[in-house]
């Protein structure tokens, strides 16, 4: 409370003594700090030592300048805090540098008569003292935003307090102060904190991790805005992807320093480039060992880092022929062709006109079985071609007739019109398949991590605490029809459902002791819990499908050739709130790949776009 020793008019000069002022009658009037001083020329204030750069106030804060020009500075809402300098008594600004600069700008141009009110603190009072006092009062005030709290921590840090000191001074947790400082230090996240006033500082600090990655930051911001329950999961995905990229850069750098060329992938290679495990030296078809190939001038690698941070390296040789290598395929094909030549069998182009494979030919109209190579050997059109696949140990020899009509043979089936293969399309599809297959495997692990979170709290005892998906009973009914194959495969054990629900491993018999049976027969199992158990059975059955003994090739093709069960499942996942990845969205919307892979766009559409 201000104490006035004698009622009189006070000379409120900017240079007035802080412990006493002289009234108009010459009497000394005493007052305590802080006190409000009226009619101060803003130019008389010493606005130096601010830890934030004010800069051109008209450019930086035009709205503030306009407000001061129209309304002045109302001390009830925008007070400037000052203290007399102990050396010369000049009032030094503690808080309100921008407001002071705005008042000076207005006085110099719009309103030469402008005077302002200031709150005078005792000599020796620091900016830090004022900020602490304000923080203690405001930090628990209703309506004090996360952005304002972060700004307070930043201002205190700029006065010299470290994180622990700020936390101790304001009785806040250190991790919260650290989070606030991270938010304040990152422009994108600071702007987001103002747009999301209800989002906690700890979440915003995690957002600040990606302040330098505009795309990732925007993705997290959208999740916080639209679906905050998926924020932690999405954050985990982005952190992992960041680690993958860093690991990939590390490995690429390592191989580059060792003198290796980095190639894109085996479907887009320089001419005369082959995988090392498909190369050999001379006539020996033993595959080259990558370690033995390390000194070859043509050494090259394709590097991939999977979601488990495992590095996959495929070794190649560029200009393999020049470096003395041969492909195993060429050696084996040459050996097979030599055997055919020795047997007097010509080698032909299988795409040539009138060439037909013996499996498609009957000797005559009455024959019931196609030609064998032995039976056809005496025909003047007897010939062959070689086909080789690295997955097989030896080349395949396909016997043909070069002119079946002239030699009186009959086609078993009407021959479909031949269309020349589109090499560009096939190359594009090979690249797309490789990339999407890798993404599909990663998506499976990501999806299961999300599902574990989704079912983690199914045991909540209060029905109001369990949030069921929209129209859940409709989806459970649809599952019996649209996902019947997967449910049938999973029944009766429903192993993956037990995994999701964290129940014991199910045994084959007796079914009365199955963990799901036991759980549902308990009297304290609520109706919402029972619904989630059934939902886990449906979800678990669909997930269990990808754990069955299918080949990798078939399992990884689900994005390309999804069954009805698969299409239903990913539709259900979207309803549950799972953020489908791009490759998972292809299941029900395959055209999403058209923009990324131009070879999928029909030629007429490409021509129209070019025009």
Secondary structure, 3 states (H helix, E strand, C coil): CCCCCCCCCECCCCCCCCCEEEECCCCEEECCCCEEEEEECHHHCECCCCCCCCCCHHHHCHHHHHHHHHHCCCCCCCCEEEEECCCCCCEEEEECHHHHHHHHHHHHHCCCCCCEEEEEECCCCCHHHHHHHHHHHHCCCCCCCHHHHHHHHHHHHHCCCCHHHHHHHHCCCHHHHHHHHHHHHCHHHHHHHHHCCCCCHHHHHHHHCCCCCHHHHHHHHHHHHHCHHHHHHHHHHHHHHHHHHHHHHHHHHHHHHCCCEECCCCCCCCCCEEEHHHEEECCCCCCCCCCCCCCCCCEEEEEEECCCCCEEEEEEEECCCCCCEEEHHHHHHHHHHHHHHHCCCEECCCCCCCCEEHHHEECCCCCCCECCHHHHCCCCCEEEEEECCCCCCCCEEEEEECCCCCCCCEECCCCCCCCCCCHHHHHHHHHHHHHHHHHHHHHHHHHHHHHHHHCCCCCCCCHHHCCCCCCHHHHHHHHHHHCHHHHHHHCCCCHHHHHHHCCCCCCCCCHHHCHHHHHHHCCCCCHHHHHHHHHHHHHHHHHHHHHCCCCHHHHCCCCCCCCHHHHHHHHHHHHHCCCCCHHHHCCCCHHHHCCCCHHHCCHHHHHHHHC
